[in-house]
Amino acid sequence: MKKKNIIKKIAIASTLQLSLGGCILNALNTYPICAYENINTVNGIVDYNNGQAKIRILPNGNQSLVSKQFAVYKLFQAQISNTSINYFYNEEYKDVIEDVVSNRLNKDSISEYEVIDYIQSLEDHSSSLRELIEEIRDQLVSQGYSSDTFTVTNTLEDGSIEIQGLQPGYYMIDEITSVQDTHSAASLILLDTADDSCDIQIKSDYPSIIKKIEEDDLNIGWNDIGDYEIGQSIPYKYETYIPDIKAYNTYKMIFHDIMDEALTFDSDSVQIQISDSEKTYTVPSNQYSIVENTDNESFIVQISDIKSIIDQQFSNGYGQKVLFTYNAYLNEKAKDRSGRAGFENKVALEFSNNPDTDGTNDTGMTPWDSVVCFTYQINAVKTNEENQSLQGAKFRLYRDENGTQEIKLKKVENVYVVMNEDYLSNAESDEMISDENGLFNISGLDQGTYYLKETQAPDGYRKIQDSIKIVITPEFTTDRNSYYENQGASDQVLETLSANCEIKQFLNGLLNSGSKALQTDVQTGSIQLKIVNQTGSKLPVTGSSMTLILLAGGSLLMIAGLYNLRKQKNEKLD
């Protein structure tokens, strides 16, 4: 194989009018069919463990790299000396590179020398070099060539990411984030890694969007996974950034949200804030519109011209952060679906995508980003010590051991459903009563501690005086920020579910107490609780054998006493 020494250089980074990259395109559809495995960043780093070279990708202004995808093509191998680099084909892509260059030079065949000479001749002609790389990349995609790919799930502290473990070579890095109907939406970066490291900046001119749910337990905070009671306020947020939109006359953003039917949207809770390092602007409600239940979507929120807002409120160009927050809550439809697969909520962002139009019709759409929440239930049964079902036992549920913070419940069919005070505070609470089979089920519970109080025992049984303490403990994946749609149905998110109870009971003058692990089913999110009422020994009653013995003994003593008294009187008379 022929080799040629050329002076080492770093080529250009250019924005391309491409919507999808590194994937096989379906000619009848705009969605990609990826032919290679994708990996995620770990603490902002992708490590291919194949060499010492590395590339650092910097964000464009304030735009986040999180959720972006990249394809990495190594077009040429490289051998490095102190003064030059010797490039030669990466055999995997050789045929495509030769075809593209030979067509441009109108040659039936071409040597490696000529290919490298031609690329080198374009060093001072960035537009021609960009067109060449676009064509190579288009051919690689259309013919189904593979590449290494990765998704940014987290970044380094400065917002950048680092690709490590690369061999020296001439690399093409293409942003392939799936954005439907984009006009100018992908970044193609061509560079070599002859030195130990190099920095490049992404040139995306379209927004991405990230959705999060706030977990209120264990100081978890914003992430992709949560668990809640039915009726409890669930905070959600989107984050996006304003791209470079100076070429647009107007620029719109439309937030599309689809939530599980067991979730209810609180439109009054919507808040949109735009901020940079100097200012935060809260968008008033007359500058956006909300439409609910349209086109199979739960709601959409549209800002018709966010560019005019930015131009009026900010003086430092573009790149501002957009924070969209709102609340929802689990409704009664959640009562029969505890545990996996959870209740999903997802968002996609539609945005203006062609500066050559008035911005009203030509739009692109980001990929959907999903989060999930879960809830749990207790399946309780009331029996005696003979395991016979007991009907008519009555209970109430509390947040505290002293019974001052009652949790309101509503009986729906055969289930007692939690009515969290966040949204259902005015509702009347139903007292739980065990049915003819001793059963009563409580649905819509969060993780944490609850207290079950027996308020009335079945006829003939003593009431349990102290509250029964129940602790529910789910275990989730440690990777709480990489959730994808329908993952909640697997064991990769809600991994395990455990629970235990503590009960105290006086019986025959003795205190019986203890803690017990309860049987659970993580798939159904259910906890099995058996509550036993025991009968105590009867008190002595009038007519018992002991009473008769005592009475008989007393009679004999009386008779003996009278006899002795009479005998003493007779002796005195004599």
DOMIRO-82931 format. One record per residue (C-alpha): residue in three letters; residue number from 1; x negated, y negated, z. Coordinates in steps of 0.1 Angstrom, whole numbers. Layout:
BEGIN
(atom 'Ala' NUM (X Y Z))
...
END
This chain:
BEGIN
(atom 'Met' 1 (0 0 0))
(atom 'Lys' 2 (-13 -34 -9))
(atom 'Lys' 3 (-18 -60 18))
(atom 'Lys' 4 (-23 -97 17))
(atom 'Asn' 5 (-37 -121 43))
(atom 'Ile' 6 (-18 -153 47))
(atom 'Ile' 7 (-22 -180 72))
(atom 'Lys' 8 (2 -175 101))
(atom 'Lys' 9 (31 -198 103))
(atom 'Ile' 10 (65 -202 119))
(atom 'Ala' 11 (93 -206 94))
(atom 'Ile' 12 (125 -225 97))
(atom 'Ala' 13 (156 -223 119))
(atom 'Ser' 14 (187 -231 98))
(atom 'Thr' 15 (224 -231 102))
(atom 'Leu' 16 (242 -209 77))
(atom 'Gln' 17 (277 -209 63))
(atom 'Leu' 18 (283 -173 75))
(atom 'Ser' 19 (309 -159 98))
(atom 'Leu' 20 (296 -124 105))
(atom 'Gly' 21 (262 -108 104))
(atom 'Gly' 22 (243 -76 111))
(atom 'Cys' 23 (275 -56 104))
(atom 'Ile' 24 (291 -37 76))
(atom 'Leu' 25 (319 -59 62))
(atom 'Asn' 26 (352 -43 53))
(atom 'Ala' 27 (362 -58 19))
(atom 'Leu' 28 (398 -58 29))
(atom 'Asn' 29 (394 -74 63))
(atom 'Thr' 30 (376 -102 80))
(atom 'Tyr' 31 (365 -81 110))
(atom 'Pro' 32 (331 -64 113))
(atom 'Ile' 33 (324 -27 115))
(atom 'Cys' 34 (291 -25 134))
(atom 'Ala' 35 (269 4 125))
(atom 'Tyr' 36 (244 2 154))
(atom 'Glu' 37 (243 2 191))
(atom 'Asn' 38 (246 -30 211))
(atom 'Ile' 39 (228 -37 244))
(atom 'Asn' 40 (233 -65 270))
(atom 'Thr' 41 (209 -89 285))
(atom 'Val' 42 (197 -81 321))
(atom 'Asn' 43 (190 -113 341))
(atom 'Gly' 44 (187 -131 308))
(atom 'Ile' 45 (162 -107 293))
(atom 'Val' 46 (163 -82 264))
(atom 'Asp' 47 (134 -58 265))
(atom 'Tyr' 48 (127 -35 236))
(atom 'Asn' 49 (96 -20 252))
(atom 'Asn' 50 (78 -18 220))
(atom 'Gly' 51 (50 -45 222))
(atom 'Gln' 52 (37 -76 239))
(atom 'Ala' 53 (53 -103 218))
(atom 'Lys' 54 (84 -122 229))
(atom 'Ile' 55 (108 -148 217))
(atom 'Arg' 56 (127 -173 238))
(atom 'Ile' 57 (160 -186 225))
(atom 'Leu' 58 (171 -219 238))
(atom 'Pro' 59 (208 -231 239))
(atom 'Asn' 60 (219 -260 218))
(atom 'Gly' 61 (224 -289 242))
(atom 'Asn' 62 (249 -279 269))
(atom 'Gln' 63 (263 -249 250))
(atom 'Ser' 64 (261 -217 269))
(atom 'Leu' 65 (245 -186 252))
(atom 'Val' 66 (267 -163 273))
(atom 'Ser' 67 (290 -141 251))
(atom 'Lys' 68 (269 -147 220))
(atom 'Gln' 69 (257 -117 200))
(atom 'Phe' 70 (225 -115 179))
(atom 'Ala' 71 (210 -91 154))
(atom 'Val' 72 (172 -88 152))
(atom 'Tyr' 73 (157 -78 118))
(atom 'Lys' 74 (120 -71 115))
(atom 'Leu' 75 (114 -79 78))
(atom 'Phe' 76 (76 -75 78))
(atom 'Gln' 77 (51 -58 99))
(atom 'Ala' 78 (20 -79 109))
(atom 'Gln' 79 (-17 -72 116))
(atom 'Ile' 80 (-33 -101 134))
(atom 'Ser' 81 (-69 -113 134))
(atom 'Asn' 82 (-84 -145 149))
(atom 'Thr' 83 (-78 -165 117))
(atom 'Ser' 84 (-51 -149 97))
(atom 'Ile' 85 (-22 -124 96))
(atom 'Asn' 86 (-19 -95 73))
(atom 'Tyr' 87 (18 -89 64))
(atom 'Phe' 88 (33 -57 49))
(atom 'Tyr' 89 (67 -43 44))
(atom 'Asn' 90 (90 -29 71))
(atom 'Glu' 91 (98 1 50))
(atom 'Glu' 92 (135 1 62))
(atom 'Tyr' 93 (142 -32 44))
(atom 'Lys' 94 (117 -30 16))
(atom 'Asp' 95 (141 -22 -12))
(atom 'Val' 96 (165 -51 -4))
(atom 'Ile' 97 (136 -76 -1))
(atom 'Glu' 98 (121 -65 -34))
(atom 'Asp' 99 (155 -66 -52))
(atom 'Val' 100 (163 -101 -40))
(atom 'Val' 101 (129 -115 -49))
(atom 'Ser' 102 (126 -97 -82))
(atom 'Asn' 103 (160 -111 -93))
(atom 'Arg' 104 (149 -146 -84))
(atom 'Leu' 105 (117 -142 -104))
(atom 'Asn' 106 (136 -124 -133))
(atom 'Lys' 107 (113 -93 -130))
(atom 'Asp' 108 (122 -57 -134))
(atom 'Ser' 109 (97 -47 -107))
(atom 'Ile' 110 (76 -66 -82))
(atom 'Ser' 111 (46 -59 -59))
(atom 'Glu' 112 (43 -66 -22))
(atom 'Tyr' 113 (16 -92 -31))
(atom 'Glu' 114 (41 -111 -53))
(atom 'Val' 115 (69 -109 -27))
(atom 'Ile' 116 (46 -124 1))
(atom 'Asp' 117 (32 -150 -23))
(atom 'Tyr' 118 (67 -161 -33))
(atom 'Ile' 119 (79 -164 4))
(atom 'Gln' 120 (47 -184 12))
(atom 'Ser' 121 (54 -207 -18))
(atom 'Leu' 122 (87 -218 -1))
(atom 'Glu' 123 (70 -229 31))
(atom 'Asp' 124 (75 -266 22))
(atom 'His' 125 (109 -261 6))
(atom 'Ser' 126 (132 -253 35))
(atom 'Ser' 127 (164 -253 16))
(atom 'Ser' 128 (151 -227 -9))
(atom 'Leu' 129 (137 -206 19))
(atom 'Arg' 130 (170 -208 36))
(atom 'Glu' 131 (188 -196 5))
(atom 'Leu' 132 (164 -167 1))
(atom 'Ile' 133 (169 -155 36))
(atom 'Glu' 134 (206 -159 33))
(atom 'Glu' 135 (206 -137 3))
(atom 'Ile' 136 (184 -110 19))
(atom 'Arg' 137 (206 -110 50))
(atom 'Asp' 138 (238 -108 29))
(atom 'Gln' 139 (224 -78 10))
(atom 'Leu' 140 (213 -61 42))
(atom 'Val' 141 (248 -66 56))
(atom 'Ser' 142 (267 -55 25))
(atom 'Gln' 143 (246 -24 21))
(atom 'Gly' 144 (251 -14 57))
(atom 'Tyr' 145 (215 -17 69))
(atom 'Ser' 146 (211 -14 107))
(atom 'Ser' 147 (193 -38 131))
(atom 'Asp' 148 (187 -41 168))
(atom 'Thr' 149 (215 -61 184))
(atom 'Phe' 150 (223 -75 218))
(atom 'Thr' 151 (250 -95 236))
(atom 'Val' 152 (242 -123 261))
(atom 'Thr' 153 (260 -115 293))
(atom 'Asn' 154 (237 -136 315))
(atom 'Thr' 155 (208 -161 310))
(atom 'Leu' 156 (176 -173 327))
(atom 'Glu' 157 (180 -202 351))
(atom 'Asp' 158 (174 -228 324))
(atom 'Gly' 159 (202 -213 302))
(atom 'Ser' 160 (178 -196 278))
(atom 'Ile' 161 (173 -159 271))
(atom 'Glu' 162 (141 -140 263))
(atom 'Ile' 163 (135 -111 239))
(atom 'Gln' 164 (106 -91 251))
(atom 'Gly' 165 (87 -60 240))
(atom 'Leu' 166 (84 -69 203))
(atom 'Gln' 167 (56 -59 180))
(atom 'Pro' 168 (40 -87 159))
(atom 'Gly' 169 (59 -92 127))
(atom 'Tyr' 170 (81 -116 107))
(atom 'Tyr' 171 (115 -115 122))
(atom 'Met' 172 (150 -127 112))
(atom 'Ile' 173 (173 -133 142))
(atom 'Asp' 174 (209 -138 132))
(atom 'Glu' 175 (237 -148 155))
(atom 'Ile' 176 (266 -124 148))
(atom 'Thr' 177 (292 -135 173))
(atom 'Ser' 178 (325 -124 158))
(atom 'Val' 179 (343 -156 149))
(atom 'Gln' 180 (372 -151 126))
(atom 'Asp' 181 (376 -174 96))
(atom 'Thr' 182 (345 -195 104))
(atom 'His' 183 (332 -221 80))
(atom 'Ser' 184 (298 -230 93))
(atom 'Ala' 185 (293 -207 122))
(atom 'Ala' 186 (262 -185 124))
(atom 'Ser' 187 (226 -193 130))
(atom 'Leu' 188 (198 -176 111))
(atom 'Ile' 189 (164 -179 125))
(atom 'Leu' 190 (133 -168 106))
(atom 'Leu' 191 (100 -167 124))
(atom 'Asp' 192 (70 -146 131))
(atom 'Thr' 193 (58 -134 165))
(atom 'Ala' 194 (21 -134 157))
(atom 'Asp' 195 (14 -153 189))
(atom 'Asp' 196 (23 -139 223))
(atom 'Ser' 197 (54 -159 224))
(atom 'Cys' 198 (74 -186 207))
(atom 'Asp' 199 (105 -207 214))
(atom 'Ile' 200 (135 -212 191))
(atom 'Gln' 201 (168 -231 195))
(atom 'Ile' 202 (201 -218 184))
(atom 'Lys' 203 (220 -241 160))
(atom 'Ser' 204 (255 -229 164))
(atom 'Asp' 205 (281 -255 155))
(atom 'Tyr' 206 (312 -237 169))
(atom 'Pro' 207 (323 -231 205))
(atom 'Ser' 208 (325 -199 225))
(atom 'Ile' 209 (348 -192 254))
(atom 'Ile' 210 (344 -174 287))
(atom 'Lys' 211 (373 -163 309))
(atom 'Lys' 212 (369 -156 347))
(atom 'Ile' 213 (392 -145 376))
(atom 'Glu' 214 (384 -156 411))
(atom 'Glu' 215 (381 -127 436))
(atom 'Asp' 216 (390 -141 471))
(atom 'Asp' 217 (376 -112 491))
(atom 'Leu' 218 (340 -106 502))
(atom 'Asn' 219 (328 -139 489))
(atom 'Ile' 220 (328 -125 453))
(atom 'Gly' 221 (342 -157 437))
(atom 'Trp' 222 (344 -161 399))
(atom 'Asn' 223 (338 -129 379))
(atom 'Asp' 224 (358 -105 356))
(atom 'Ile' 225 (375 -83 383))
(atom 'Gly' 226 (399 -90 411))
(atom 'Asp' 227 (426 -74 433))
(atom 'Tyr' 228 (456 -91 447))
(atom 'Glu' 229 (490 -88 463))
(atom 'Ile' 230 (522 -91 444))
(atom 'Gly' 231 (532 -127 445))
(atom 'Gln' 232 (498 -140 455))
(atom 'Ser' 233 (483 -169 436))
(atom 'Ile' 234 (456 -157 412))
(atom 'Pro' 235 (431 -184 399))
(atom 'Tyr' 236 (419 -181 364))
(atom 'Lys' 237 (395 -203 344))
(atom 'Tyr' 238 (381 -207 309))
(atom 'Glu' 239 (348 -224 301))
(atom 'Thr' 240 (338 -237 267))
(atom 'Tyr' 241 (316 -265 253))
(atom 'Ile' 242 (321 -293 228))
(atom 'Pro' 243 (300 -284 197))
(atom 'Asp' 244 (283 -310 175))
(atom 'Ile' 245 (315 -324 159))
(atom 'Lys' 246 (303 -358 147))
(atom 'Ala' 247 (310 -348 111))
(atom 'Tyr' 248 (347 -343 119))
(atom 'Asn' 249 (374 -370 118))
(atom 'Thr' 250 (395 -350 143))
(atom 'Tyr' 251 (389 -318 161))
(atom 'Lys' 252 (414 -296 178))
(atom 'Met' 253 (412 -269 204))
(atom 'Ile' 254 (440 -243 210))
(atom 'Phe' 255 (437 -219 239))
(atom 'His' 256 (456 -186 232))
(atom 'Asp' 257 (464 -165 263))
(atom 'Ile' 258 (478 -130 264))
(atom 'Met' 259 (486 -116 299))
(atom 'Asp' 260 (501 -84 311))
(atom 'Glu' 261 (539 -85 315))
(atom 'Ala' 262 (533 -79 352))
(atom 'Leu' 263 (516 -113 354))
(atom 'Thr' 264 (536 -146 355))
(atom 'Phe' 265 (520 -178 343))
(atom 'Asp' 266 (523 -210 365))
(atom 'Ser' 267 (524 -238 339))
(atom 'Asp' 268 (524 -265 366))
(atom 'Ser' 269 (489 -254 378))
(atom 'Val' 270 (471 -261 345))
(atom 'Gln' 271 (442 -285 348))
(atom 'Ile' 272 (417 -294 320))
(atom 'Gln' 273 (384 -312 328))
(atom 'Ile' 274 (357 -324 305))
(atom 'Ser' 275 (323 -332 320))
(atom 'Asp' 276 (287 -340 314))
(atom 'Ser' 277 (259 -349 338))
(atom 'Glu' 278 (273 -383 345))
(atom 'Lys' 279 (311 -381 344))
(atom 'Thr' 280 (341 -358 348))
(atom 'Tyr' 281 (373 -366 330))
(atom 'Thr' 282 (406 -349 339))
(atom 'Val' 283 (427 -346 308))
(atom 'Pro' 284 (462 -360 315))
(atom 'Ser' 285 (492 -337 306))
(atom 'Asn' 286 (503 -361 278))
(atom 'Gln' 287 (471 -353 259))
(atom 'Tyr' 288 (478 -316 256))
(atom 'Ser' 289 (508 -294 250))
(atom 'Ile' 290 (519 -260 265))
(atom 'Val' 291 (540 -236 246))
(atom 'Glu' 292 (550 -203 263))
(atom 'Asn' 293 (561 -169 249))
(atom 'Thr' 294 (552 -175 213))
(atom 'Asp' 295 (540 -151 186))
(atom 'Asn' 296 (534 -122 211))
(atom 'Glu' 297 (513 -145 232))
(atom 'Ser' 298 (520 -155 268))
(atom 'Phe' 299 (512 -191 262))
(atom 'Ile' 300 (491 -215 241))
(atom 'Val' 301 (476 -249 252))
(atom 'Gln' 302 (467 -273 224))
(atom 'Ile' 303 (445 -304 225))
(atom 'Ser' 304 (453 -319 191))
(atom 'Asp' 305 (423 -341 189))
(atom 'Ile' 306 (397 -335 216))
(atom 'Lys' 307 (372 -355 195))
(atom 'Ser' 308 (390 -388 202))
(atom 'Ile' 309 (390 -380 239))
(atom 'Ile' 310 (353 -375 239))
(atom 'Asp' 311 (346 -406 218))
(atom 'Gln' 312 (367 -427 242))
(atom 'Gln' 313 (355 -413 275))
(atom 'Phe' 314 (318 -404 269))
(atom 'Ser' 315 (290 -423 253))
(atom 'Asn' 316 (262 -396 251))
(atom 'Gly' 317 (273 -378 220))
(atom 'Tyr' 318 (287 -342 223))
(atom 'Gly' 319 (279 -310 242))
(atom 'Gln' 320 (303 -316 272))
(atom 'Lys' 321 (316 -288 293))
(atom 'Val' 322 (353 -280 291))
(atom 'Leu' 323 (368 -264 322))
(atom 'Phe' 324 (404 -251 320))
(atom 'Thr' 325 (420 -237 352))
(atom 'Tyr' 326 (454 -223 360))
(atom 'Asn' 327 (472 -199 383))
(atom 'Ala' 328 (493 -168 377))
(atom 'Tyr' 329 (508 -141 400))
(atom 'Leu' 330 (517 -105 399))
(atom 'Asn' 331 (555 -100 396))
(atom 'Glu' 332 (577 -71 405))
(atom 'Lys' 333 (568 -52 373))
(atom 'Ala' 334 (534 -44 390))
(atom 'Lys' 335 (551 -22 416))
(atom 'Asp' 336 (549 10 396))
(atom 'Arg' 337 (514 5 382))
(atom 'Ser' 338 (490 4 411))
(atom 'Gly' 339 (454 14 406))
(atom 'Arg' 340 (440 20 371))
(atom 'Ala' 341 (443 5 345))
(atom 'Gly' 342 (450 -28 362))
(atom 'Phe' 343 (466 -59 347))
(atom 'Glu' 344 (446 -76 320))
(atom 'Asn' 345 (446 -112 309))
(atom 'Lys' 346 (426 -124 279))
(atom 'Val' 347 (419 -156 260))
(atom 'Ala' 348 (407 -167 226))
(atom 'Leu' 349 (399 -202 214))
(atom 'Glu' 350 (411 -216 181))
(atom 'Phe' 351 (392 -246 168))
(atom 'Ser' 352 (387 -269 138))
(atom 'Asn' 353 (362 -254 115))
(atom 'Asn' 354 (359 -275 83))
(atom 'Pro' 355 (347 -311 86))
(atom 'Asp' 356 (357 -317 49))
(atom 'Thr' 357 (395 -315 58))
(atom 'Asp' 358 (417 -334 82))
(atom 'Gly' 359 (411 -307 109))
(atom 'Thr' 360 (447 -296 110))
(atom 'Asn' 361 (447 -264 89))
(atom 'Asp' 362 (411 -249 86))
(atom 'Thr' 363 (404 -232 119))
(atom 'Gly' 364 (382 -205 134))
(atom 'Met' 365 (389 -182 163))
(atom 'Thr' 366 (365 -169 189))
(atom 'Pro' 367 (366 -132 201))
(atom 'Trp' 368 (391 -124 229))
(atom 'Asp' 369 (375 -124 264))
(atom 'Ser' 370 (393 -103 290))
(atom 'Val' 371 (395 -100 328))
(atom 'Val' 372 (415 -76 350))
(atom 'Cys' 373 (431 -74 384))
(atom 'Phe' 374 (444 -45 405))
(atom 'Thr' 375 (468 -38 433))
(atom 'Tyr' 376 (475 -8 456))
(atom 'Gln' 377 (503 10 474))
(atom 'Ile' 378 (509 30 506))
(atom 'Asn' 379 (531 62 503))
(atom 'Ala' 380 (542 68 539))
(atom 'Val' 381 (562 97 554))
(atom 'Lys' 382 (577 99 589))
(atom 'Thr' 383 (578 133 606))
(atom 'Asn' 384 (578 150 640))
(atom 'Glu' 385 (552 173 654))
(atom 'Glu' 386 (569 202 637))
(atom 'Asn' 387 (565 185 603))
(atom 'Gln' 388 (602 178 600))
(atom 'Ser' 389 (611 147 581))
(atom 'Leu' 390 (626 119 602))
(atom 'Gln' 391 (652 96 587))
(atom 'Gly' 392 (660 62 601))
(atom 'Ala' 393 (626 50 615))
(atom 'Lys' 394 (622 13 609))
(atom 'Phe' 395 (590 -6 603))
(atom 'Arg' 396 (576 -41 595))
(atom 'Leu' 397 (543 -51 580))
(atom 'Tyr' 398 (519 -77 594))
(atom 'Arg' 399 (486 -94 587))
(atom 'Asp' 400 (476 -95 624))
(atom 'Glu' 401 (477 -70 653))
(atom 'Asn' 402 (500 -92 674))
(atom 'Gly' 403 (527 -92 648))
(atom 'Thr' 404 (529 -130 644))
(atom 'Gln' 405 (522 -131 606))
(atom 'Glu' 406 (548 -109 589))
(atom 'Ile' 407 (544 -99 553))
(atom 'Lys' 408 (577 -102 536))
(atom 'Leu' 409 (590 -72 516))
(atom 'Lys' 410 (618 -67 492))
(atom 'Lys' 411 (633 -33 485))
(atom 'Val' 412 (634 -27 448))
(atom 'Glu' 413 (648 7 439))
(atom 'Asn' 414 (630 31 463))
(atom 'Val' 415 (599 9 469))
(atom 'Tyr' 416 (593 -20 493))
(atom 'Val' 417 (575 -46 473))
(atom 'Val' 418 (552 -72 488))
(atom 'Met' 419 (564 -108 484))
(atom 'Asn' 420 (533 -129 491))
(atom 'Glu' 421 (541 -163 505))
(atom 'Asp' 422 (522 -181 478))
(atom 'Tyr' 423 (551 -179 454))
(atom 'Leu' 424 (579 -160 473))
(atom 'Ser' 425 (579 -177 507))
(atom 'Asn' 426 (616 -185 508))
(atom 'Ala' 427 (628 -149 502))
(atom 'Glu' 428 (644 -128 529))
(atom 'Ser' 429 (624 -99 541))
(atom 'Asp' 430 (638 -63 541))
(atom 'Glu' 431 (630 -40 570))
(atom 'Met' 432 (615 -7 559))
(atom 'Ile' 433 (636 24 568))
(atom 'Ser' 434 (625 60 562))
(atom 'Asp' 435 (649 78 539))
(atom 'Glu' 436 (664 113 543))
(atom 'Asn' 437 (630 128 533))
(atom 'Gly' 438 (611 105 558))
(atom 'Leu' 439 (596 85 530))
(atom 'Phe' 440 (590 48 525))
(atom 'Asn' 441 (565 33 500))
(atom 'Ile' 442 (549 -1 501))
(atom 'Ser' 443 (537 -15 468))
(atom 'Gly' 444 (516 -46 458))
(atom 'Leu' 445 (489 -45 484))
(atom 'Asp' 446 (454 -61 483))
(atom 'Gln' 447 (422 -47 497))
(atom 'Gly' 448 (417 -55 534))
(atom 'Thr' 449 (435 -49 567))
(atom 'Tyr' 450 (472 -45 574))
(atom 'Tyr' 451 (492 -37 605))
(atom 'Leu' 452 (523 -15 603))
(atom 'Lys' 453 (547 -19 633))
(atom 'Glu' 454 (575 6 642))
(atom 'Thr' 455 (604 -14 653))
(atom 'Gln' 456 (629 14 659))
(atom 'Ala' 457 (623 52 663))
(atom 'Pro' 458 (647 78 651))
(atom 'Asp' 459 (673 89 676))
(atom 'Gly' 460 (658 112 702))
(atom 'Tyr' 461 (622 100 697))
(atom 'Arg' 462 (600 74 714))
(atom 'Lys' 463 (589 44 694))
(atom 'Ile' 464 (552 40 688))
(atom 'Gln' 465 (544 9 708))
(atom 'Asp' 466 (512 -3 692))
(atom 'Ser' 467 (507 -14 655))
(atom 'Ile' 468 (491 11 631))
(atom 'Lys' 469 (460 -5 617))
(atom 'Ile' 470 (454 3 580))
(atom 'Val' 471 (422 -7 561))
(atom 'Ile' 472 (421 -4 523))
(atom 'Thr' 473 (386 -4 507))
(atom 'Pro' 474 (381 -2 469))
(atom 'Glu' 475 (347 2 453))
(atom 'Phe' 476 (341 -17 420))
(atom 'Thr' 477 (313 -16 395))
(atom 'Thr' 478 (283 -38 405))
(atom 'Asp' 479 (284 -53 370))
(atom 'Arg' 480 (314 -75 375))
(atom 'Asn' 481 (308 -99 346))
(atom 'Ser' 482 (308 -76 315))
(atom 'Tyr' 483 (344 -64 315))
(atom 'Tyr' 484 (359 -56 281))
(atom 'Glu' 485 (394 -49 270))
(atom 'Asn' 486 (410 -17 282))
(atom 'Gln' 487 (380 -8 304))
(atom 'Gly' 488 (402 -9 335))
(atom 'Ala' 489 (417 24 326))
(atom 'Ser' 490 (384 42 330))
(atom 'Asp' 491 (363 50 361))
(atom 'Gln' 492 (338 23 351))
(atom 'Val' 493 (355 -6 368))
(atom 'Leu' 494 (376 6 399))
(atom 'Glu' 495 (353 35 408))
(atom 'Thr' 496 (367 47 441))
(atom 'Leu' 497 (394 39 466))
(atom 'Ser' 498 (393 48 503))
(atom 'Ala' 499 (414 39 534))
(atom 'Asn' 500 (416 47 571))
(atom 'Cys' 501 (440 41 599))
(atom 'Glu' 502 (439 36 637))
(atom 'Ile' 503 (469 45 659))
(atom 'Lys' 504 (476 44 696))
(atom 'Gln' 505 (504 63 713))
(atom 'Phe' 506 (513 71 750))
(atom 'Leu' 507 (526 106 755))
(atom 'Asn' 508 (532 124 788))
(atom 'Gly' 509 (514 95 806))
(atom 'Leu' 510 (483 98 785))
(atom 'Leu' 511 (469 75 758))
(atom 'Asn' 512 (463 92 725))
(atom 'Ser' 513 (443 71 700))
(atom 'Gly' 514 (419 76 671))
(atom 'Ser' 515 (408 66 636))
(atom 'Lys' 516 (415 88 606))
(atom 'Ala' 517 (405 87 569))
(atom 'Leu' 518 (435 88 547))
(atom 'Gln' 519 (440 107 515))
(atom 'Thr' 520 (439 84 484))
(atom 'Asp' 521 (443 86 446))
(atom 'Val' 522 (422 60 428))
(atom 'Gln' 523 (440 66 395))
(atom 'Thr' 524 (474 56 409))
(atom 'Gly' 525 (459 33 435))
(atom 'Ser' 526 (479 51 463))
(atom 'Ile' 527 (472 58 499))
(atom 'Gln' 528 (490 87 518))
(atom 'Leu' 529 (500 79 554))
(atom 'Lys' 530 (517 103 577))
(atom 'Ile' 531 (533 89 608))
(atom 'Val' 532 (543 115 635))
(atom 'Asn' 533 (568 108 663))
(atom 'Gln' 534 (563 133 692))
(atom 'Thr' 535 (589 142 718))
(atom 'Gly' 536 (578 139 755))
(atom 'Ser' 537 (586 163 784))
(atom 'Lys' 538 (620 157 800))
(atom 'Leu' 539 (623 141 834))
(atom 'Pro' 540 (637 162 863))
(atom 'Val' 541 (676 161 866))
(atom 'Thr' 542 (701 167 894))
(atom 'Gly' 543 (710 204 896))
(atom 'Ser' 544 (676 217 888))
(atom 'Ser' 545 (662 247 907))
(atom 'Met' 546 (639 226 927))
(atom 'Thr' 547 (667 204 938))
(atom 'Leu' 548 (687 234 949))
(atom 'Ile' 549 (658 248 968))
(atom 'Leu' 550 (653 215 986))
(atom 'Leu' 551 (690 213 994))
(atom 'Ala' 552 (691 249 1007))
(atom 'Gly' 553 (661 242 1029))
(atom 'Gly' 554 (677 211 1044))
(atom 'Ser' 555 (709 230 1053))
(atom 'Leu' 556 (690 257 1072))
(atom 'Leu' 557 (672 231 1092))
(atom 'Met' 558 (704 214 1101))
(atom 'Ile' 559 (721 246 1112))
(atom 'Ala' 560 (690 255 1133))
(atom 'Gly' 561 (691 221 1150))
(atom 'Leu' 562 (728 223 1159))
(atom 'Tyr' 563 (723 258 1174))
(atom 'Asn' 564 (694 246 1196))
(atom 'Leu' 565 (714 216 1208))
(atom 'Arg' 566 (744 237 1217))
(atom 'Lys' 567 (722 262 1236))
(atom 'Gln' 568 (706 234 1256))
(atom 'Lys' 569 (740 221 1267))
(atom 'Asn' 570 (752 255 1279))
(atom 'Glu' 571 (721 260 1300))
(atom 'Lys' 572 (728 227 1318))
(atom 'Leu' 573 (764 237 1326))
(atom 'Asp' 574 (753 270 1341))
END
